[in-house]
Amino acid sequence: MNEEGINIILFILGSIAIFIAIIFYNSRPDLHNCYSCGKYLTVNAHRYWYKVNGKNVPYCAKCNRKSR
């Protein structure tokens, strides 16, 4: 197996891992929905985590500013 073959295998495995991570992220609303307003938070969105009933929940930046 040469270097080109190894690179292709790593590319395929990396693509599969990213695809699985995206599916996992979108299947968990407690990771991508604001607890207060329900807004969808993208992967790049800044989250503020608060503990509610012993569980960490995300808040979007807008709801965090309102709660201050």
C-alpha positions as a Markdown table, in Angstrom:
| # | Residue | x | y | z |
|---|---|---|---|---|
| 1 | Met | 0.0 | 0.0 | 0.0 |
| 2 | Asn | 1.5 | 3.3 | -1.1 |
| 3 | Glu | 1.0 | 6.7 | 0.4 |
| 4 | Glu | -1.8 | 7.7 | -2.0 |
| 5 | Gly | -3.8 | 4.6 | -0.9 |
| 6 | Ile | -3.4 | 5.5 | 2.7 |
| 7 | Asn | -4.5 | 9.1 | 2.1 |
| 8 | Ile | -7.6 | 7.9 | 0.3 |
| 9 | Ile | -8.5 | 5.5 | 3.2 |
| 10 | Leu | -7.9 | 8.2 | 5.8 |
| 11 | Phe | -10.1 | 10.7 | 3.8 |
| 12 | Ile | -12.9 | 8.1 | 3.6 |
| 13 | Leu | -12.7 | 7.3 | 7.3 |
| 14 | Gly | -12.6 | 11.0 | 8.2 |
| 15 | Ser | -15.6 | 11.8 | 6.0 |
| 16 | Ile | -17.6 | 8.9 | 7.7 |
| 17 | Ala | -16.6 | 10.2 | 11.2 |
| 18 | Ile | -17.8 | 13.8 | 10.3 |
| 19 | Phe | -21.0 | 12.5 | 8.9 |
| 20 | Ile | -21.7 | 10.4 | 12.1 |
| 21 | Ala | -20.9 | 13.5 | 14.3 |
| 22 | Ile | -23.4 | 15.6 | 12.3 |
| 23 | Ile | -26.1 | 13.0 | 12.7 |
| 24 | Phe | -25.4 | 12.7 | 16.5 |
| 25 | Tyr | -25.4 | 16.5 | 16.9 |
| 26 | Asn | -28.8 | 16.9 | 15.1 |
| 27 | Ser | -30.4 | 14.0 | 17.0 |
| 28 | Arg | -29.8 | 15.7 | 20.4 |
| 29 | Pro | -32.0 | 18.8 | 20.8 |
| 30 | Asp | -30.5 | 19.4 | 24.2 |
| 31 | Leu | -27.2 | 20.3 | 22.3 |
| 32 | His | -28.6 | 22.5 | 19.5 |
| 33 | Asn | -31.7 | 24.2 | 20.8 |
| 34 | Cys | -31.7 | 27.2 | 23.1 |
| 35 | Tyr | -33.4 | 26.2 | 26.4 |
| 36 | Ser | -35.2 | 29.6 | 26.6 |
| 37 | Cys | -36.4 | 30.5 | 23.1 |
| 38 | Gly | -35.9 | 27.2 | 21.3 |
| 39 | Lys | -33.7 | 28.7 | 18.6 |
| 40 | Tyr | -31.6 | 26.3 | 16.6 |
| 41 | Leu | -27.9 | 26.8 | 17.5 |
| 42 | Thr | -25.5 | 26.0 | 14.7 |
| 43 | Val | -22.2 | 24.4 | 15.4 |
| 44 | Asn | -20.4 | 27.8 | 15.3 |
| 45 | Ala | -23.0 | 29.6 | 17.5 |
| 46 | His | -21.7 | 30.8 | 20.9 |
| 47 | Arg | -23.5 | 29.0 | 23.7 |
| 48 | Tyr | -23.9 | 29.9 | 27.3 |
| 49 | Trp | -24.3 | 26.9 | 29.5 |
| 50 | Tyr | -26.5 | 27.1 | 32.7 |
| 51 | Lys | -27.4 | 24.3 | 35.1 |
| 52 | Val | -31.2 | 23.8 | 35.3 |
| 53 | Asn | -32.6 | 21.1 | 37.5 |
| 54 | Gly | -29.1 | 19.5 | 37.7 |
| 55 | Lys | -28.7 | 19.4 | 33.9 |
| 56 | Asn | -26.5 | 21.7 | 31.8 |
| 57 | Val | -28.6 | 23.4 | 29.1 |
| 58 | Pro | -27.5 | 25.8 | 26.3 |
| 59 | Tyr | -28.7 | 29.4 | 26.0 |
| 60 | Cys | -28.2 | 31.5 | 22.9 |
| 61 | Ala | -26.4 | 34.9 | 23.2 |
| 62 | Lys | -29.7 | 36.9 | 22.9 |
| 63 | Cys | -31.3 | 35.0 | 25.8 |
| 64 | Asn | -28.2 | 35.3 | 27.8 |
| 65 | Arg | -28.2 | 39.1 | 27.4 |
| 66 | Lys | -31.9 | 39.2 | 28.4 |
| 67 | Ser | -31.4 | 37.2 | 31.6 |
| 68 | Arg | -28.8 | 39.6 | 32.9 |
